[in-house]
Amino acid sequence: MMLKRWNLLLYTAVFWLGLSGTALADSSAQLLAQIARISANPEALQANFTQSKNIKGFRSPMQSSGKVILARQKGMLWVTEQPYQSTLKINPNGISEVRNGQTQQLGNAQSMSAMTQVMSSMLAGDFSSLQRYFSFTGKVSGNSWNLSLQPSDAQVKRVISSIQLRGGQYVNQAVIREMNGDITTIRFLNPRAVSPATVGF
């Protein structure tokens, strides 16, 4: 369950990276400032996603698809539509899952500790706080960019090896490598700004 929670928080992080930025130090500040100039900065957005997860020891990757909805000050809905239906609601208070009409609380802010802090910082666009958890490298070329996140926090390092992001106005692909050898590739399709009032939290 811990790994599942980390993945969900990192998906949140992935999707909000590039939407806004704050002042950082040295080369990271310049890089993220360049990305921020290219990127959109909506209060809420929605996108479809496809996800492929290569699990060490399995020949075929696990495939899933659905949509993700995010809103600042509210949180995220990660809606899986295939191969099963499930909705995960993530906000600074914790994570809950709705499946088959039943809601299960997966964690609260206290039990999730650093994970909640990472998510909250991402939702707020507070990259300065994220320096506590990641170091950033990458480049910008025209209206596109790529970014590599290397975990610097001990708790994150136990789960995540690296995250590679690619995007333009929005993030369009993320590759998350885990310490156990699993690799998750997420593609975000048709991202668009939506009214925060329409987000179903």
N, C-alpha and C positions, 0 to 999 in steps of 0.2 A: 504493500500500500504506500510506503514511503516513496518508492521509485515512481509510482503513478502520480503522486502529488507533485514531485519535482518536475516531471515531464509537463504537467499541466501549467505550472507556474512559468516554466521556461517557454512554453508556447505563447503565453501571455506576453512575456518579455520579447520574444521574437517579433510578434505582430506590432508591438508599440515602438520598437526601435526604429528610429528614423522619422517618427512623427513629430518629435520636438526635441530640443536639446537645451542644456544649460552649460554654463561656463565650467570647463575642466582645465587641468593643467597640461602644459607642454603639447606634444603631438596629438594626444587624444582629444584635446580641446579643439584643435584645428580640424581634425578629421570629422568629429561629430558636428562641428559648426558647418562644414561643407555639406554634410548629409542633410542637416536641418534646413539648409537653403533650398535643397531640391525637393524635400519631402512635404507632403500635405500635413496639416495639423488640425484635423476635425475633432470636435468634442465627442463624437460617436461615429463608429463605422461598422460595416458588415462586409464579409467576404465569404465565398465558398472555399473549401479546402479539400485537397486529396492528401492522404498520408500513407506512406509506405514504411513499414518498420522491419528491418532485417534483424532477426534475433539469432544470436550466435548458436550454432548447432542445428538450425532449421534451414532447409533448402529454399523454401519459398517465403517471400516477405508477407507480412500481414498487411492487408489493404483496408483502408476505411475512408469515408468521405462524409461531408456534411457542410455546416456553416459555422462561422464564429462571429459573435457580435460583442463589441467592446464599447464601453462608455466611461469616460473619466468621471470620477466621484462615485461610480456605481460598481463597476467590475466587468466580468466577462461571462458570456454564455458560450460554451463549447458544445455544439449540437451535432452529435454523430447520427447520421441517417442510414448509412450502410457500413457494415453488413448487419447491424442491429441498430435500434433506436435508443438513444440515451442523451440526456442533457446534464451537463455539469455547470453549476453556477459557482463562480469564483470571485470573491471579494476580500478585502482586508480582514473580514471577520472569520473567514474560513472557506471550506469547500463543501458543497452538497451535490448529490447526484440524484436525478429523477429517472427511474427506469420502471417500465410496466406500471406506471401510475403511483409508484412508491418512492418517497424521498428518504435518502439516507445521508446523514451528516458524516462527512469523512474526516473533518478536522476543524479545529478552531484556531483563532489567532495565537493563543498561548502555546498550544501544542506544536504549531507549525513554525514558530520562532522566526529564524532567518529567512525561511521560504516566504513568509508573509511580507517581510520587509522588502525582499527583492521584488515581489509582485507590486506592492504599494508604490515603490519607487518608479517602476516602469509605467504604471498607470498615471502617475503624476508627471512623467517625463523628467524625472529627477536623476539625470545621469551622474551627477556628482556623488550621490549616495551609492550608486552602483559600482563606483570605483572600489568600494569595500569588497566586492564580490568578483569582479572581472577586470581584466586588462583588455584594451582594444587595439587592434591593428587593422589596416585595410587601405582602400584607395577609392577615389572618385574619378570617374571618367565621363565627361559630358553630363548627361542627365541620369546616369546609372552609377551604382556604387556596390562595393562588397565590403563586408566587415567580418572580422574574426574575433570571437570572444574566448579568452582563455581564463578559466576560473582561478581566482587567487584566494578565495575563502576555503578553509579546510573542509567545511561541511559540503560545499558545492563540489569540491574536488573528489570527494568520495563517490560521487555519482556521475558527474559530467567531465568528459575529457576536453571537448571543445564544441563551439557552435559557430557555424559559418552561415552568414546571411548575404542575400543578394536582393537588390531592389532598385527602385527609382523613386517615383512619388510615394509608393508604398512598398513594403517588403513583399517580394513575390516568391522567394524560396528560402527555406531554412534547412540546414543539415545539422542534426544534433548527434554527436558521438558520445556514447556512455562508456564508463570505465570497464563495464563488463563485456564490451565488444559489440553491443547492439548499436545500430545506426538507424535513426529516424529521419526521413526526408519529407518535408511538408511543403506543398505548393499552394499558394493563396491565389484564387482566381476571382476576377471581377470585384475588386475591393471598391467600396463606395461609401461616401459620407452619408449618415442618416441622422434624423432628428433624435436627440437624447430622450425626448418625451415618448418616442415610439419603442424604446428599448425595454423589453419585458423583464424587469427585475422586481 
